[in-house]
Amino acid sequence: MRGGTSYIRMFISWLRLTFKTTAFRSYRILLSGLLRVIRHYRFLVNGQERSYWEQGLSLSSQPVTVTNRVGLTAFVTLAVPLAEAPLQSQPVMNIQMPTPELNQGPNGAASGQSFGINLTPIVPEPQVSRYERNVHIQDKDEAFEIKKGPLDCSEELAVVAGWEPLTHPEGALFFYHPYQRVFTDADIRDPGTAVKIGKAVEKAYEEARNANIFLHSSVELALELIEQDGEEMCGYYFVDHGRRVIFWFEDYKSDLLMCNIRGVERKSHITLLYLPRFTYHDFDRRHIELFPNKRPLPEDVVTKLKEIVMHAHAENITSETCLAPFAPDEVASMLSLVDLLTNSTKDSAHKEREHSVWIIARLTRLFCNAKFVNFCGQPGARLNVDQSLYGESNTRSKRIFLRLMNVMLFGSPDAQSKALHRIWVDDTIVQPRWKNFIDRLTTEWNGYTIFSTVMLAVDISFLAVPSVQTQTSATLLAYMSTLCAMGSLLVSLILAGQVNDSRRGSAEAVASFMVGMSHSMLGLESLALMLSLPFALLIWGMTFFAAALSTLIFRTSGVVIISITSPVWAAIFILVTWPVLAANDIHISHLRSWIIEHVSLTDSSAVTTNSFVESV
């Protein structure tokens, strides 16, 4: 009986414990669900209050028309997450409300004259001249002394007046103010520089307030100390990640802003690189590329870039006139890299990942820049890489001089000109084709050097023959052949050395070289003539040698030898001349048609004359 009672008590204790555990868990689940509902409600309310979408996005400083759209959900961006301002600290600056001043006047208010620094609009690159600073390190042959105890770098890395030092994945040092949301490459640790940047921050927000520009709390400001016309100024631009634009508090016009592209007339062209919800304008990507730290990497951004790279890869495979700015092997490598990023973002989408963010920003910027150059989304968009957006120009001039040079150089200038105009379209270099073009030229020049060397040896051996020395004309022709072969060898070596030096991999160096050649007296045709010299001089060397050999045969041989070699020489001459005529679009069929046409015209005119005579 006692054993049964003990079992009942144990069962009741177990049942009571189970009930308490279940009730506690249910309470936690219920409370957690309630908190989620509250947070979701606050998020929707804040989202509607902060929504400021507009129909026409533009890189301008005009006041923004706030438009609320019911049911529009928020989307992910690469903006730095908002920092929670600690106690006794400055809150996040919002232009719509009175802002705490970094440098106040006597009465606690700042005026436009009290800032003491001039602001000028800039674009992220190249006007943020991070790569041209050339800060020199002291050349001291002296070991650095480390003090006893654990190494402490806190003094060097200490926050200066609210600024946080950050290191770019490439190694550059820059500073970020988390509560002002300001980025700068200026060394804030210098007191004078800190004062200048502080005044610039204050003035930038003050001017934006005066221009009635609404700034969302996620807007970022970038500053760059520059020297313009001997006067120290501070370049600035704002970045709105929600709209995916950079903007200023004043109107701004610059060729750098348009990437030196002619014919940009529509706002939709400037904003054509915004793909809804995920990608960013080229300049916004450059800002992220310059300042990738403190940013999480949303999975949707990586997915959109992967789609862009996959499209470029498919276009490279299926089209010979692909608009992708990279070669097929390069796009394949990018696709593998994006796959790795896709797998890594699934587990850590909300962590700070400056290296991955920099990779995404760099690749997206390059693809977006190609879309901007090709007028993507515009009525006259370039749909294949050979298409000219500005109309067909008379690039391959038909002047008598160029025609004569084309014949004298055996049609090589025309072939080189066609190849050059496939890689230089609308003053823009087609990088993948340029690399293939240079590789092909290098291979050809290597072959020409071998042939020229062989030709030189043949000419020297030919001149050493005693019977040749008695023939003045043969000797002269052999000398001409030697000089042409030597010229072909020298030109091939010079051109190959110049290409291998600076014009193989750098797109900027290639574009500068092509612009210089296109502005020369003959335009791009001068480069075509230059590239034709190794081949043409080698052919002329062989031609002069053949003439010297023929002179020797016909002047020193008997009738039997001449009667046998003459038809062979005539057949060889016809076969060699055939491809030269074909290259210049001269065919026997065309000659036959021309003869028949002129004969028919002659017959018709004769019949007309006879009829007229008979009638008279």
C-alpha positions as CSV (number, residue, x, y, z in Angstrom):
1,M,0.0,0.0,0.0
2,R,2.8,2.3,0.9
3,G,4.5,1.5,-2.4
4,G,1.4,2.5,-4.3
5,T,1.2,5.8,-2.4
6,S,4.8,6.6,-3.2
7,Y,4.2,6.0,-6.9
8,I,1.1,8.3,-6.9
9,R,3.1,11.0,-5.2
10,M,5.9,10.7,-7.7
11,F,3.4,10.9,-10.6
12,I,1.8,14.0,-9.1
13,S,5.2,15.6,-8.7
14,W,6.1,14.8,-12.3
15,L,2.8,16.1,-13.5
16,R,3.3,19.4,-11.5
17,L,6.8,19.8,-12.9
18,T,5.6,19.2,-16.4
19,F,2.8,21.7,-16.0
20,K,5.1,24.4,-14.7
21,T,7.7,23.8,-17.5
22,T,5.0,23.9,-20.2
23,A,3.4,27.0,-18.7
24,F,6.8,28.8,-18.5
25,R,7.6,27.9,-22.1
26,S,4.2,29.0,-23.3
27,Y,4.6,32.3,-21.5
28,R,8.0,32.9,-23.1
29,I,6.7,32.1,-26.6
30,L,3.7,34.3,-26.0
31,L,5.8,37.2,-24.8
32,S,8.3,36.7,-27.7
33,G,5.5,36.8,-30.2
34,L,4.0,39.9,-28.6
35,L,7.4,41.7,-28.8
36,R,7.7,40.8,-32.5
37,V,4.3,42.2,-33.2
38,I,5.2,45.5,-31.4
39,R,8.5,45.7,-33.3
40,H,6.8,45.0,-36.6
41,Y,4.3,47.7,-35.9
42,R,7.0,50.2,-35.0
43,F,8.9,49.3,-38.1
44,L,5.9,49.9,-40.3
45,V,5.1,53.2,-38.7
46,N,8.7,54.4,-39.0
47,G,8.9,53.2,-42.5
48,Q,5.8,55.2,-43.6
49,E,7.1,58.3,-41.8
50,R,10.6,58.0,-43.4
51,S,9.4,57.0,-46.9
52,Y,10.5,59.6,-49.4
53,W,10.3,57.9,-52.8
54,E,9.9,60.1,-55.8
55,Q,9.2,59.5,-59.5
56,G,12.3,60.9,-61.0
57,L,15.6,60.2,-59.2
58,S,18.4,62.5,-60.1
59,L,21.8,63.5,-59.0
60,S,20.8,67.0,-58.1
61,S,20.4,69.3,-55.1
62,Q,16.7,70.2,-55.7
63,P,14.2,69.8,-52.8
64,V,12.7,66.4,-52.6
65,T,8.9,65.7,-52.9
66,V,8.0,63.3,-50.2
67,T,5.6,60.6,-51.4
68,N,4.3,57.8,-49.2
69,R,3.2,54.5,-50.8
70,V,1.0,52.2,-48.9
71,G,2.2,48.7,-48.8
72,L,5.7,49.4,-49.9
73,T,8.1,47.3,-47.9
74,A,11.6,48.3,-46.9
75,F,14.6,46.9,-48.8
76,V,18.1,46.1,-47.8
77,T,21.0,48.5,-48.5
78,L,24.7,48.7,-47.9
79,A,24.4,51.7,-45.7
80,V,26.3,51.6,-42.4
81,P,23.8,50.6,-39.6
82,L,22.6,53.5,-37.4
83,A,24.7,53.9,-34.3
84,E,22.9,54.3,-31.0
85,A,24.2,57.5,-29.4
86,P,25.4,56.9,-25.9
87,L,24.5,59.2,-23.0
88,Q,26.2,62.6,-23.0
89,S,26.9,62.2,-26.7
90,Q,25.7,63.9,-29.8
91,P,22.7,62.3,-31.5
92,V,22.6,61.3,-35.2
93,M,22.4,64.5,-37.2
94,N,19.1,65.1,-39.1
95,I,18.8,68.3,-41.1
96,Q,15.1,68.7,-40.5
97,M,15.7,69.2,-36.8
98,P,18.1,71.6,-35.0
99,T,21.5,69.9,-35.0
100,P,24.3,70.1,-32.4
101,E,27.1,72.2,-33.7
102,L,30.7,71.1,-33.7
103,N,32.0,74.7,-33.5
104,Q,29.5,77.1,-32.1
105,G,29.7,80.9,-32.2
106,P,29.7,83.2,-29.2
107,N,25.9,82.8,-28.7
108,G,25.9,79.1,-29.2
109,A,24.7,79.4,-32.9
110,A,26.8,79.1,-36.0
111,S,26.5,81.4,-38.9
112,G,27.7,81.0,-42.5
113,Q,30.6,83.3,-42.1
114,S,31.9,81.6,-39.0
115,F,32.8,78.3,-40.6
116,G,36.0,79.6,-42.3
117,I,36.2,76.9,-44.9
118,N,34.9,76.6,-48.5
119,L,33.1,73.5,-49.7
120,T,33.1,72.3,-53.3
121,P,31.2,69.4,-54.8
122,I,33.3,66.4,-55.8
123,V,32.6,62.8,-57.0
124,P,34.0,59.8,-55.1
125,E,36.6,58.9,-57.7
126,P,39.0,60.3,-58.9
127,Q,38.5,63.4,-56.8
128,V,38.9,61.4,-53.6
129,S,42.6,61.1,-54.4
130,R,43.5,58.3,-52.1
131,Y,45.8,56.6,-54.5
132,E,47.8,59.8,-55.3
133,R,48.6,61.1,-51.8
134,N,52.2,59.9,-51.9
135,V,52.8,60.2,-48.1
136,H,56.5,59.5,-47.6
137,I,57.8,57.4,-44.8
138,Q,60.9,58.5,-43.0
139,D,63.9,56.6,-44.3
140,K,65.5,55.7,-41.0
141,D,67.9,52.8,-40.6
142,E,67.0,52.4,-36.9
143,A,65.2,49.6,-35.1
144,F,61.9,50.5,-33.3
145,E,62.2,50.1,-29.6
146,I,59.3,48.2,-27.9
147,K,58.7,49.0,-24.3
148,K,58.5,46.3,-21.7
149,G,55.3,44.5,-21.0
150,P,52.4,43.7,-23.4
151,L,52.3,45.9,-26.5
152,D,49.7,48.6,-26.1
153,C,48.5,50.5,-29.2
154,S,45.5,52.1,-27.6
155,E,47.0,55.6,-27.7
156,E,47.6,55.5,-31.4
157,L,44.2,54.0,-32.2
158,A,42.3,56.1,-29.7
159,V,39.1,57.7,-30.9
160,V,39.7,61.4,-31.6
161,A,36.7,63.6,-30.9
162,G,34.2,60.9,-31.7
163,W,36.0,59.7,-34.9
164,E,36.8,56.1,-35.4
165,P,39.9,55.0,-37.3
166,L,39.3,52.3,-39.9
167,T,41.5,50.3,-42.2
168,H,40.5,49.7,-45.8
169,P,40.9,46.1,-47.1
170,E,43.6,47.5,-49.4
171,G,45.4,49.0,-46.4
172,A,44.4,52.7,-46.5
173,L,43.6,54.5,-43.3
174,F,40.4,56.6,-43.1
175,F,38.1,57.9,-40.3
176,Y,34.4,57.5,-39.6
177,H,32.2,59.5,-37.3
178,P,29.4,57.1,-36.3
179,Y,27.0,59.7,-35.0
180,Q,27.5,62.3,-37.7
181,R,27.8,59.5,-40.3
182,V,30.8,61.2,-42.0
183,F,33.7,59.5,-43.8
184,T,37.0,61.2,-44.6
185,D,40.6,60.3,-45.6
186,A,41.9,63.3,-43.7
187,D,44.1,62.5,-40.7
188,I,41.8,63.6,-37.9
189,R,44.6,62.9,-35.3
190,D,46.1,66.2,-36.4
191,P,44.4,69.0,-34.4
192,G,44.4,71.5,-37.3
193,T,42.9,68.9,-39.6
194,A,40.3,67.9,-37.0
195,V,39.1,71.6,-36.7
196,K,38.9,72.0,-40.5
197,I,36.9,68.7,-40.9
198,G,34.6,69.7,-38.0
199,K,33.8,73.0,-39.6
200,A,33.2,71.3,-43.0
201,V,30.8,68.9,-41.4
202,E,28.9,71.7,-39.7
203,K,28.8,73.8,-42.8
204,A,27.7,70.9,-45.1
205,Y,24.7,70.1,-42.9
206,E,23.9,73.8,-42.5
207,E,23.9,74.4,-46.2
208,A,21.8,71.3,-46.8
209,R,19.3,72.7,-44.3
210,N,19.2,76.1,-46.0
211,A,18.6,74.3,-49.4
212,N,15.5,72.6,-47.9
213,I,17.0,69.1,-48.6
214,F,15.5,66.4,-46.5
215,L,18.2,63.9,-45.2
216,H,17.2,60.5,-44.1
217,S,19.0,59.3,-41.0
218,S,20.9,56.8,-43.1
219,V,22.4,59.4,-45.4
220,E,26.2,59.6,-45.3
221,L,28.6,62.4,-45.9
222,A,32.1,62.1,-47.4
223,L,34.8,64.9,-47.1
224,E,38.1,65.4,-48.8
225,L,40.6,68.1,-48.2
226,I,41.8,69.5,-51.6
227,E,43.7,72.4,-53.0
228,Q,42.1,74.3,-55.8
229,D,43.8,77.3,-57.5
230,G,46.2,77.7,-54.6
231,E,43.3,77.8,-52.0
232,E,42.6,75.0,-49.6
233,M,39.1,73.7,-49.8
234,C,37.0,70.8,-48.7
235,G,35.3,68.6,-51.3
236,Y,32.1,67.0,-50.2
237,Y,29.2,64.8,-51.4
238,F,26.2,63.2,-49.7
239,V,25.2,59.5,-50.2
240,D,21.6,58.4,-50.0
241,H,21.6,54.6,-50.0
242,G,17.8,54.5,-50.0
243,R,17.7,56.3,-53.4
244,R,21.1,54.9,-54.5
245,V,22.4,58.3,-55.4
246,I,25.0,60.9,-54.4
247,F,23.9,64.5,-54.3
248,W,25.0,68.0,-53.2
249,F,23.3,71.1,-51.7
250,E,24.1,73.0,-54.9
251,D,23.8,72.4,-58.6
252,Y,26.9,70.6,-60.0
253,K,28.1,70.0,-63.6
254,S,31.3,68.0,-64.3
255,D,32.7,65.8,-67.0
256,L,34.0,63.5,-64.3
257,L,30.4,63.0,-63.2
258,M,29.4,61.9,-66.7
259,C,32.5,59.7,-67.0
260,N,33.5,61.8,-70.0
261,I,30.6,60.3,-72.0
262,R,29.2,62.5,-74.7
263,G,25.4,62.9,-75.3
264,V,24.1,62.4,-71.7
265,E,20.8,64.4,-71.8
266,R,18.3,62.5,-69.7
267,K,17.9,62.0,-66.0
268,S,16.8,58.5,-66.7
269,H,20.2,57.9,-68.3
270,I,22.0,59.0,-65.1
271,T,19.7,56.8,-63.1
272,L,19.6,53.9,-65.6
273,L,22.1,51.9,-63.5
274,Y,19.7,51.6,-60.6
275,L,18.1,48.2,-60.8
276,P,15.1,48.2,-58.4
277,R,15.7,47.3,-54.8
278,F,19.1,45.8,-55.0
279,T,21.8,47.5,-57.0
280,Y,23.4,51.0,-56.8
281,H,24.5,53.7,-59.1
282,D,28.1,53.6,-60.2
283,F,29.1,56.6,-58.0
284,D,27.3,55.2,-54.9
285,R,29.3,51.9,-55.5
286,R,32.5,53.9,-55.7
287,H,31.7,55.4,-52.3
288,I,31.2,52.0,-50.9
289,E,34.3,50.8,-52.6
290,L,36.2,53.6,-50.9
291,F,34.6,53.1,-47.5
292,P,33.5,49.4,-47.2
293,N,33.9,49.1,-43.4
294,K,31.1,48.9,-40.8
295,R,28.7,47.5,-43.5
296,P,26.8,44.2,-43.5
297,L,26.4,42.4,-46.8
298,P,22.8,41.5,-47.6
299,E,22.3,38.3,-49.5
300,D,20.0,39.9,-52.0
301,V,22.8,42.2,-53.1
302,V,25.1,39.3,-53.8
303,T,22.3,37.4,-55.6
304,K,21.7,40.4,-57.9
305,L,25.4,40.7,-58.8
306,K,25.5,36.9,-59.5
307,E,22.7,37.4,-62.0
308,I,24.6,40.2,-63.7
309,V,27.7,38.0,-63.9
310,M,25.8,35.0,-65.2
311,H,24.2,37.1,-67.9
312,A,27.6,38.4,-69.0
313,H,29.0,34.8,-69.0
314,A,26.1,33.6,-71.1
315,E,26.5,36.5,-73.5
316,N,30.2,35.9,-73.9
317,I,29.5,32.3,-74.8
318,T,26.7,32.9,-77.3
319,S,27.6,36.2,-78.9
320,E,30.6,37.5,-80.8
321,T,29.6,41.1,-80.2
322,C,29.1,40.8,-76.4
323,L,28.9,44.0,-74.4
324,A,30.5,42.5,-71.3
325,P,33.6,44.5,-70.3
326,F,35.5,41.3,-69.5
327,A,36.9,38.3,-71.4
328,P,35.2,35.0,-70.9
329,D,37.8,33.5,-68.6
330,E,37.7,36.6,-66.4
331,V,33.9,36.4,-66.2
332,A,34.1,32.7,-65.3
333,S,36.5,33.6,-62.4
334,M,34.2,36.3,-61.2
335,L,31.3,33.8,-61.2
336,S,33.3,31.4,-59.1
337,L,34.1,34.3,-56.7
338,V,30.5,35.4,-56.4
339,D,29.4,31.8,-55.7
340,L,31.8,31.8,-52.7
341,L,30.3,35.1,-51.5
342,T,26.8,33.7,-51.9
343,N,27.6,30.7,-49.7
344,S,29.3,32.8,-47.1
345,T,26.5,35.4,-46.7
346,K,23.9,32.8,-45.8
347,D,25.3,32.3,-42.3
348,S,26.5,35.9,-41.6
349,A,24.3,38.3,-43.5
350,H,24.2,40.9,-40.6
351,K,27.9,40.9,-39.7
352,E,30.4,43.5,-40.8
353,R,32.3,42.1,-43.7
354,E,34.3,44.9,-45.3
355,H,36.3,42.6,-47.6
356,S,33.2,41.0,-49.1
357,V,31.5,44.4,-49.4
358,W,34.5,45.8,-51.2
359,I,34.5,42.9,-53.7
360,I,30.8,43.4,-54.4
361,A,31.2,47.1,-54.8
362,R,34.1,46.8,-57.2
363,L,32.5,44.2,-59.5
364,T,29.2,46.0,-59.5
365,R,30.8,49.3,-60.3
366,L,32.6,47.9,-63.3
367,F,29.4,46.3,-64.7
368,C,27.3,49.4,-64.0
369,N,29.9,51.7,-65.7
370,A,29.7,49.5,-68.8
371,K,25.9,49.9,-68.8
372,F,26.2,53.7,-68.5
373,V,28.7,53.9,-71.4
374,N,26.4,51.8,-73.6
375,F,23.4,54.1,-72.8
376,C,21.5,51.1,-71.4
377,G,17.7,51.8,-71.2
378,Q,17.9,54.7,-73.6
379,P,16.3,54.9,-77.1
380,G,19.7,54.7,-78.8
381,A,21.2,52.1,-76.6
382,R,24.2,50.2,-77.9
383,L,23.2,46.5,-78.4
384,N,26.4,45.1,-79.8
385,V,30.0,46.1,-79.2
386,D,30.6,47.2,-82.8
387,Q,27.7,49.7,-82.8
388,S,28.5,53.4,-82.9
389,L,26.1,55.6,-80.9
390,Y,27.1,58.9,-82.6
391,G,26.7,57.8,-86.2
392,E,29.1,56.4,-88.7
393,S,32.1,58.6,-89.1
394,N,34.5,58.6,-92.0
395,T,37.1,56.7,-90.0
396,R,38.6,54.7,-92.9
397,S,39.4,57.6,-95.2
398,K,39.4,57.0,-98.9
399,R,42.0,59.7,-99.6
400,I,44.4,59.0,-102.5
401,F,47.4,58.9,-100.1
402,L,45.8,56.1,-97.9
403,R,44.7,54.2,-101.0
404,L,48.2,54.4,-102.5
405,M,49.8,53.3,-99.2
406,N,47.3,50.4,-98.9
407,V,48.5,49.1,-102.3
408,M,52.1,49.7,-101.6
409,L,51.9,47.9,-98.3
410,F,50.0,44.9,-99.8
411,G,46.6,45.6,-98.2
412,S,47.8,45.4,-94.7
413,P,46.8,48.9,-93.6
414,D,43.1,48.2,-94.5
415,A,43.1,45.0,-92.5
416,Q,44.7,46.6,-89.5
417,S,42.3,49.5,-89.8
418,K,39.3,47.2,-89.7
419,A,40.7,45.4,-86.6
420,L,41.4,48.8,-84.9
421,H,37.9,50.0,-85.4
422,R,36.6,46.8,-83.8
423,I,38.4,47.6,-80.6
424,W,38.0,51.4,-80.6
425,V,34.3,52.3,-80.8
426,D,33.2,55.9,-80.0
427,D,36.5,56.8,-78.4
428,T,36.0,53.8,-76.0
429,I,38.4,50.9,-75.8
430,V,36.9,47.4,-76.0
431,Q,39.1,45.8,-73.4
432,P,38.6,42.1,-74.2
433,R,39.2,42.6,-77.9
434,W,42.2,44.8,-77.2
435,K,43.9,42.0,-75.3
436,N,43.2,39.5,-78.0
437,F,44.4,42.0,-80.6
438,I,47.7,42.6,-78.8
439,D,48.2,38.9,-78.3
440,R,47.7,38.3,-82.0
441,L,50.1,41.1,-83.0
442,T,52.7,39.9,-80.6
443,T,52.5,36.4,-82.1
444,E,52.8,37.8,-85.6
445,W,55.7,40.1,-84.7
446,N,57.6,37.1,-83.2
447,G,57.1,35.3,-86.5
448,Y,58.2,38.3,-88.5
449,T,61.4,38.5,-86.5
450,I,62.2,34.9,-87.4
451,F,61.4,35.4,-91.1
452,S,63.4,38.6,-91.3
453,T,66.4,37.0,-89.7
454,V,66.2,34.2,-92.3
455,M,65.8,36.7,-95.0
456,L,68.9,38.6,-93.9
457,A,70.9,35.4,-93.9
458,V,69.7,34.5,-97.4
459,D,70.5,38.0,-98.7
460,I,74.0,38.0,-97.3
461,S,74.6,34.5,-98.7
462,F,73.3,35.6,-102.1
463,L,75.6,38.6,-102.2
464,A,78.6,36.3,-101.5
465,V,78.0,34.4,-104.8
466,P,80.7,35.4,-107.3
467,S,78.4,35.6,-110.3
468,V,76.1,38.1,-108.4
469,Q,79.0,40.5,-107.8
470,T,79.3,41.0,-111.6
471,Q,75.6,41.9,-111.9
472,T,75.1,45.4,-110.8
473,S,71.3,45.3,-111.0
474,A,71.1,42.0,-109.0
475,T,73.5,43.4,-106.4
476,L,71.4,46.5,-106.0
477,L,68.1,44.5,-105.7
478,A,69.8,42.3,-103.1
479,Y,70.9,45.3,-101.1
480,M,67.3,46.6,-101.2
481,S,66.0,43.2,-99.9
482,T,68.6,43.3,-97.1
483,L,67.5,46.8,-96.0
484,C,63.8,45.9,-96.0
485,A,64.4,42.7,-94.1
486,M,66.4,44.6,-91.5
487,G,63.7,47.3,-91.3
488,S,61.0,44.6,-90.7
489,L,63.2,43.1,-87.9
490,L,63.8,46.4,-86.2
491,V,60.2,47.6,-86.4
492,S,58.9,44.3,-85.1
493,L,61.3,44.5,-82.1
494,I,60.4,48.1,-81.3
495,L,56.6,47.6,-81.5
496,A,56.8,44.4,-79.4
497,G,58.9,46.2,-76.8
498,Q,56.4,49.1,-76.6
499,V,53.4,46.8,-76.3
500,N,54.9,44.6,-73.6
501,D,56.0,47.8,-71.7
502,S,52.8,49.6,-71.0
503,R,49.9,48.9,-73.3
504,R,49.0,45.3,-72.5
505,G,47.0,45.4,-69.3
506,S,46.3,49.0,-68.4
507,A,43.0,50.1,-69.9
508,E,43.7,53.7,-69.0
509,A,47.1,53.6,-70.8
510,V,45.5,52.0,-73.8
511,A,42.8,54.6,-74.0
512,S,45.2,57.5,-73.7
513,F,47.4,56.0,-76.5
514,M,44.4,55.5,-78.8
515,V,43.1,59.0,-78.2
516,G,46.5,60.5,-79.0
517,M,46.7,58.4,-82.2
518,S,43.1,59.3,-83.3
519,H,43.9,63.0,-83.0
520,S,47.0,62.8,-85.2
521,M,47.0,64.1,-88.8
522,L,45.8,60.8,-90.4
523,G,43.7,59.8,-87.4
524,L,43.6,56.1,-86.4
525,E,44.8,55.2,-89.9
526,S,48.3,56.3,-88.9
527,L,48.4,53.5,-86.3
528,A,47.1,51.1,-88.9
529,L,50.0,52.1,-91.2
530,M,52.5,51.7,-88.3
531,L,51.3,48.2,-87.5
532,S,51.5,47.3,-91.2
533,L,55.2,48.0,-91.5
534,P,56.7,44.7,-90.2
535,F,54.6,42.6,-92.6
536,A,54.9,45.0,-95.6
537,L,58.7,45.5,-95.2
538,L,59.2,41.7,-95.0
539,I,57.1,41.2,-98.2
540,W,59.1,44.0,-100.0
541,G,62.3,42.3,-98.9
542,M,61.2,39.0,-100.4
543,T,60.0,40.8,-103.6
544,F,63.4,42.5,-104.1
545,F,65.1,39.2,-103.5
546,A,62.9,37.5,-106.1
547,A,63.7,40.4,-108.5
548,A,67.4,40.0,-107.9
549,L,67.2,36.2,-108.4
550,S,65.2,36.7,-111.6
551,T,67.8,39.2,-112.9
552,L,70.6,36.7,-112.2
553,I,68.7,33.9,-114.0
554,F,67.7,35.8,-117.1
555,R,71.1,37.5,-117.6
556,T,73.4,34.7,-116.9
557,S,71.5,31.6,-118.1
558,G,71.1,30.0,-121.5
559,V,68.0,29.6,-123.6
560,V,67.0,26.2,-122.1
561,I,67.1,27.3,-118.5
562,I,65.2,30.5,-119.4
563,S,62.5,28.6,-121.4
564,I,62.0,26.2,-118.4
565,T,62.0,28.8,-115.6
566,S,59.9,31.4,-117.4
567,P,56.5,29.6,-117.2
568,V,57.2,28.5,-113.6
569,W,58.0,32.1,-112.7
570,A,54.9,33.3,-114.4
571,A,52.7,30.8,-112.6
572,I,54.3,31.8,-109.2
573,F,53.7,35.4,-110.0
574,I,50.1,34.9,-110.8
575,L,49.5,32.8,-107.6
576,V,51.2,35.4,-105.4
577,T,49.3,38.3,-107.0
578,W,46.0,36.6,-106.6
579,P,45.6,37.0,-102.8
580,V,46.9,40.6,-103.0
581,L,44.2,41.5,-105.6
582,A,41.5,39.6,-103.6
583,A,42.5,41.6,-100.4
584,N,41.8,44.8,-102.4
585,D,38.4,43.4,-103.7
586,I,39.8,43.0,-107.2
587,H,38.5,39.7,-108.8
588,I,38.6,38.2,-112.3
589,S,34.8,37.7,-112.2
590,H,34.5,41.5,-111.6
591,L,36.8,42.1,-114.6
592,R,34.8,39.8,-116.8
593,S,31.5,41.5,-115.8
594,W,33.1,44.9,-116.4
595,I,34.2,43.8,-119.9
596,I,30.7,42.4,-120.8
597,E,29.0,45.5,-119.5
598,H,31.2,47.9,-121.5
599,V,30.9,45.7,-124.6
600,S,27.1,45.8,-124.3
601,L,27.1,49.5,-123.9
602,T,29.3,49.9,-127.0
603,D,27.0,47.7,-129.0
604,S,23.9,49.6,-127.9
605,S,25.5,52.9,-128.8
606,A,26.5,51.6,-132.2
607,V,22.9,50.4,-132.9
608,T,21.6,53.8,-131.8
609,T,24.0,55.6,-134.2
610,N,23.1,53.4,-137.1
611,S,19.4,54.0,-136.5
612,F,19.9,57.7,-136.4
613,V,21.9,57.6,-139.6
614,E,19.2,55.6,-141.4
615,S,16.5,57.9,-140.2
616,V,18.5,60.9,-141.5
